[in-house]
């Protein structure tokens, strides 16, 4: 009984710890009566595509940084700051668009 509950709740808790917005979006799409599974897979694929795109950009930019044997590289610090700023702004805009879409469609 306890193990059944644990194996049901543990994946949701793990997903919520990693990205609560993705878990909420998946639960929203999977809870729909018509084509919920299809929309859930599309939502997961879209999230994976965005994460893969950001990861490939970060790896590409990381390979083009100059190697410095000692001390911190100011160029790398500047690039990290700009990427963090762009990621923060894009996540904020994505959340606003998603909230607007959910409030408009309900």
N, C-alpha and C positions, 0 to 999 in steps of 0.2 A: 504494500500500500504506500509506504513512505517512498520507496524507490521509484514507484510509478510517478508520484507527484514530483519527485526530485528530477527525474529525467524529462518531465514535461516543462517544468519551470526553469531549469538550469540553462537550456539553450536561449530562452527568452531573456533571462537575466544577463547572460553573456553578450547577446546581441545589443541589449540596451546599454551595457557598459561600453561597448565599442562605439556604437552610433545610435543614439535614441531616435533620431529623426528617421533613419532608414527603417528601423523596426516599426515605428508608428506608421510609416507609409506602407510598408508591407502588410501590416495588419489591416490597414484601411482597404487596400486593394483586395486582399484575400477574403475580407468580410463581405464584399459585394456579392449580390446574388447572381448577376449576369457577367460571365467571363472574368470572374475574380482571379482565377489561377493564371489566365493568360496575361492580364494586366499586372499581376504580381511578378511574373517572370520578366515582363518588359521593364518594370520598375527596377528590378534587381540587375538586369542587363545594362540599363542606362546608368545606374550607379557604378557598376563595374567599369563601364566605358570611361566615365569621368575620372575615377580613381586611376585607371590605367593611363589615361592621357596625362594627368598630373605627375604620375610616377615617371613616365617616359620623358617628360619635359625636365624634371628634376635630375634624372640620370644623365640626360644629354648635356644639361648645363654643368653638372658636376664634372663631366669628362673634359670640359673646356676651361676649367679653372687652372690657373697657374699653380704649380707645386712650390710651396715655400718650406724650406727645411726648418726654419725656426720662427716662432711667433705666429700670431693670428694674421690672416690675410684680410685686409680691409675690403678688397673687391668681393671676396666670398661673403663677408659680413653684410655688405650692401645688397648683394643678390639675395641672400637669405631674408633680409628685411623686406625687400620689394616683393618676393614671392609670398612671404607671410601676409603682407598687406593685401595682395591680390587674392589670395586664398580666403582671407577673412571677409573681404568685400563680396567675393563671388558666393560664398556660403550664405552670407546675410541676404543677398539678393535672391538666391535660390529659395531660402526659407520664406521670404516675403511673397515671392511668386506662388510658392506652394500653398501658403496660407490663404492668399487671395483666391486661388483656384478652388481650394476646398470650401471656402465660405461661399463662393459663387455657385458651385455645383450642388450644394446641399439644399 
